[in-house]
Amino acid sequence: MPATLSFTLKQARRLALAAQGFDGRSPPASVQPSRLNRLIERLGVLQIDSVNALVRSHYLPLFSRLGHYNRDLLDQAAWSQGRRRTLFEYWGHEASLLPMSMYPLMRWRMDRASGGEGIYQQLARFGQERQDVIRRVLAAVQEQGALGAGSLSTRKEKAGPWWDWSAEKHALEWLFAAGEVTVAGRRGFERLYDLPERVLPAAILQQPLPDEAQAQRGLLMHAADALGIATEKDLRDYFRLAPADCRGRLAELEEAGELLRCQVQGWKQPAWCRPAAKIPRKVAASALLSPFDSLVWERGRTERLFDFRYRLEIYTPVHKRVYGYYVLPFLHHERIAARVDLRAERALGQLAVHAVHEDASGLDEEGMQALALNLRRMARWLGLERVQLNCQRVSGGRLAVALAQLSGD
């Protein structure tokens, strides 16, 4: 690399795609736990979200990169007992699954949370005012083992809409943020909380803890490795670092030569990359992306990298939606070339395609065939018998032809 680093937008895009685990190779015939864990280590974080219109969001990024894999492998890595557990839950990007190796890098965040910093104001206020409930709930967990909030609740009235938590749920979430309990497993989608020493490996809990500055530098390095090339905002957003924490650590990493400052064509802000970053000659990957995929979750970065404006419309009133309820971007040959509104209609055994929207450049015949193949593979992975095309647009007609042409893949 030259002394003064400057990248074209195409080069930056290739760096980002390669760093995110898109290599363009055919999906493996089978995915072993070691392969899955290596990918998660590379990404550093899988965002969890409750929406289940297609499949829970944390399963999708692995499918986008590995193809058909057994979702039980991720469940075992996240929530099994013993050596198969390689992940833990915490506030990484948002609610997240993270590699166990990153637990020490999160302890400073837990310590801050116990003092009311870096958490929701309502939860911080609860921590200040309701230590009686918190200690009662912690004692119950200590005595009874893994518990969900529902089994502890003393409220008599029916729960209201989202975030209408009982006092016990608030207490568990405060304890979770402070690191005094962790997620032992899930019942359905409900978290079951237990003491860290009964869930996490002793070797992880006994590691010497880095100080705040060391941990923040470690998180920035993970972010730089996972992003390939990134602005200061991109880097701190990956693990939700505060601007004041990020800027000082970033300067230290630059001074140490761990990160190199560079310029990207068309970007107003400087960027950073790792000294060993290598630009692939091309990235021929095709993949449907979760709305919460780390490649696209920072919407400003997605626009800068791909000239693709993406907004989730789940909470948008139906009459104001532009593209649909649960829309997945379609990555094809270094472009985000389309977006598809999908729903898993499990009772009918079908993957419903409600809308297909191509970008301004459109998909050529090969691109539309790649989209059809990705949809067919996704349906099979989800255990659905067929792809049901409900889109009446011109793009839907082209996709129907491509689906009809598939044979036995």
N, C-alpha and C positions, 0 to 999 in steps of 0.2 A: 504494500500500500504506500502511496506517496506521503511525504511528510505533512502536507496540508490536505486533509481528507475532504473530498467533495464527491457526492454521489448523484447520479441521475435518479429520477423518480423510479424508473424501472429497476435500477440496481437496489434502491432502498426497499422496494416491494419484494424483490427476491430475497434479500437479507431477512426481511420480516417473515416471509412465508417459510423459509428454511428453519429459522429459529423456532417457529411455532410447530414444527414437526410435519410440515407438508413437503414431502420429497418427490412426489409424482410417481413413486413406484406402485406397482400393483399391490392390493391388500394381501397380507399373508394368508396362507391356507388356514392357519389356526393361530390364535393369540394365546400365548402362555402368560402366567402371572408376571414373570420377569420382564416381558416385553411391555406389558401394561404399566408396571411400576416405573420402568425407565422413562416412558413417555410422560407420566405424571411428574416425575422428578424434573424433567425438562421444562414442562409448563409451569411447575411450581404451585399451581392452584387450580382447582375446579370449582366454579361457582355453583352453589345450590340455590334452587328456586322452587317454590311450591307449585307452580303452574304445571299441569299434567295433560295439556291438550294433545301432546304427541307422545312424550315420555319425559320423565324428570330431567331437567336440563343438564345435570352433572354427568349423565350417561352419554350425551350427544357428542361432546368434543372428542371422545375416544373413538366413537364410530366414524366421525369425519376423517380421522387420521389413520385408523387401523382397519376400517371396514367391519365386517361381521365379527363380533366377539360376544362371549357369554357375560351378560350383565352381572351374574353371580360373582364373577371375578372382582368386580369393583365393590360389590356389597361385602365380600370377604375382606378385601383390603381396607375398607372403611369401618366395618362394624363387627367383624368376627373377633373371637377371643384367641389369644395366643400369637404364634409367630406369623400367621397369615395376615394379621393386621399391620398394615404399613402406612396408614393414613390416620389423621385426626381431624376433627372439626374445630374450626375457630373462625374468627373474623379476619379473613385474609384480604380478599378483594371486597366482597360482601360476605355473607355466610358461605363458608367454603370448606372443601376438603383439601388438606395440605399434606405433603410427604412428612412422615414422622421426623425426618432429619431436620425439619424447619421448626420444630417445637421450641428449641432454645431461642430461636430468633424472634419468637412471639412473646416471650416472658415479660419483656419490658412493657409491651402493650397491655398485658394482664395487670401488671403492677400499677400502671397509670389508671386503668379502669377501676381498680379498687379504690383509688382516690377520686373517682368521678370524672376523670379526663378521658376524652376520646370516645365517649358513649353518649347515647341519647339523653337529653336533659331530664326527661321523665324518669329514666332508669337511674341516672345519677342522683336525682332528688330522692328516689326511693331508697337508694343505698345510704343516704344521709339520715333519712327519717325513720326507716323501718328495719333497723338492725335486729329488732326483736323477731320479726318474721323470718329474716334471713338466717339467723342462728337456729331458729326452730326447724326450718326447712333443711339446713345443713345437717342438723342432728338426725333428722329422719333419713336422709341419704346415708349417713354414716352407719345407722343401725340396720336399715332395710336393704341397702344395695340399690341397684339401678331403678330409678323411679321417673315416671312421667308427671307432668304438671297436673294432669287430670286426677291422678290418684291421691294428690295432696290437697287439692282445692277444698276450701271450706265455704266458698260462696254459695248462697242459696238461690240467687236469681240466675236466670239463664244468661249465658254469655252473649254479648252483643256482636257487632261486626268485627272486622280485622282490628287487632291490637287492643281489643277489650279484654285485657289479661286479668286473671285473678291475682291476688296478692302473692300467692305461692308461685305462680308463673313468673311474676316480676322478680321474686327472690331467686328462683333458679337461673333466670337470665342474668341477673347481677352476679351470681356466683360463677356462672359460666364465663362471663366477660372477665372476671377477676382471676380466673384460673383455679378457683377452689373446687369446682366440679368440671367434668368434661362429658362429652357425649359417649355413652357406652354402646348405644345402638339405637335403633328406631323401631317403633311399633306402628306400622303403616308409615306415615310421615311424621309422627310425633317423636320428639327427642326423648330419650331415656338418659337420665343424668346419673353419674356415679363419681366417686373420688378418683382423681388422676392415678393414684398409686394402685388402684384396682383395675385400671384400664390400659394405661400406657406402659411400655417396657421400662423396667428399672434402669436400664442403661441410658435411656433418653432422659429420664428424670434426674439422674445423678450426674449428668454432664455439667462441667463448669459453665456458668451462664456468662455470655458476653455482656458488656455494659451497653447502654442505650446506643451510643455512637457506633460501636462494633456491629450490633444487631441491625441498625438501620443501613449501614454500609453493606452488610450481607444481603439484606432484602433488595437493595438497589442493584447489586451484582446479579442476583437471581432475575430481577426484572430485565436487566440489560441482556442477559443470556436468552431470556424467553422472548424478548421483543426484537432482537437483532439490531435494530437502530431505532432511536427514540429521543424525543424532546424531554426536557426536565418534567413537564407535566405528564407525559406518557409514563415515565419511569416511576414517579411517585404515585400515580393512579393505580399502578398494577397491584400494589399492596396497601393502597390507601394511606400513604404517608402524608403528614402535614407539610405544607410548603416550608415552614421554618426548619423542620427536621431534615427535609430532603436537600435543601440548597447547600447547607454546610457540609453534609456528607458527600454530596456530589462533587463539590470543590476538592475535598480531600481525596476522593478516588481519582479525579482528574490529575491532581498533583502527583499522586503515587503512580500514575501511568496505567492504572487498572481500567480506566475508561478514557476514550479519545474523543475530543470534541470534533465535530464535522458539520458540513453543510449538505442539505438535500435540496435539489432543484425544486423551486416553488414553495419551499417551507420558509415562513417568516422567522421562525425561532431556530436557534442552533440545535443540533442533535448530538447524541453520544453513541458510540459503539464500542465493543470489546476489541482489543488489539488483534486478537486472532480471528476476527470475523472474516469469513470467506464468502464471496458472492457466487452463487450457483450460476451456471451458464443459462439454465432455464428451470422453471418449476411447472411441471405439466399436470399438477394435481387438479382433480375435480371433486368437490365436496359440498354437501348441504351443511350449513353452519347453524348452530344454536344461536338464538338471540343473545345468549350469555356466554358465547365463546370468547376466549381471551384474544382472538384475532380481531374481533369487531366490537368488543364491549365499550371501548372508549370511542364514542361516536365522532368526535373531532378528528382523531387519528385515522379512523376509517375513511373519512372524507379526504384527508390529506394523502393517504396512501392509494386509495382506489377510486377517488372521485365518485364516491357512493354515499348518498345521504340516507341514513337508516335510523328509523325511530320505531320503537315498539308501540303498537296501537291497542294493546290489551285493555288499557284503561281509558281509551278514547271512545266516546259514544259512537254507536254503530253508524249513524248517519254522517259522522265526520271522518270515518276511517278512509284512508286512501288505498291501502293495499290489503288489509285484512286483520284478523284477530291474532293469529300466531304465524308470523311470516319468517321464513328462513332464507337468508341470503344464499345464493348459489355461486360458489367459487369455481371458476373454470379457467385454467391456463393463465394465471396471474391477474385475472380480472374477476371482480364480483359482477357477474354478467346478467343476473336475474334474481328475482325474489319469488318465493312460492309460499302460498298460504295453505298450510297442511293441518290435518286433524287425523288422529288415530281413532277410527270408529270401531272399537273393539267388539262390540256386540254384533256388528255386521261383518267383522273379519276383513275390514278394508282400510287402506290408507287413502283418505279423501284429499284430493287436490282441488281446493276451492278457487284458486286463482293463480295464474302465472303472469308475471310482469317482467319483460326483458328490459335491460337498460338501453340507453340511446344507441349503442353500437349493435345491440341484438346478439342473438346466438346463431351461428351458422349451423348447417345440418349436423356436423360432427358434435357441436356443442349441445344441440337439442337431444341428440342420441345419448350424450353423456349424462344429461339431466334425467332422461328416462331411465337409464341404467341405475343411477343413484337412487331414484325413487323406488324402483323394483327391489334393489338391494335393501333399502331401508324397510320396506314392507316385510320382507322375509326376516330381517333382523328382529322386527317387532312382533313376529309371529302372525302377521296378517296375510291373508290369502291373495289379495289382489290390490292393485292401484285403481281407485275410482276417480275418474277425471270429471269434475263438475264445472270446469272453466269454459265459458262460452266465447272467450276472447280469441283473436287470431292466434296468439301464442298457444292457447289451449288446443286449438286445432292442429298446430304443428307438433305439439307434444303427443297428441293422440296418435299421429302417424308414427312418431318415433317409438312409442310404446308398442304399437302393433308390430313393428319391425324386430323387436327383441325376440330372441329365440333361445331359451334354455340357459341364459346366463344366471 
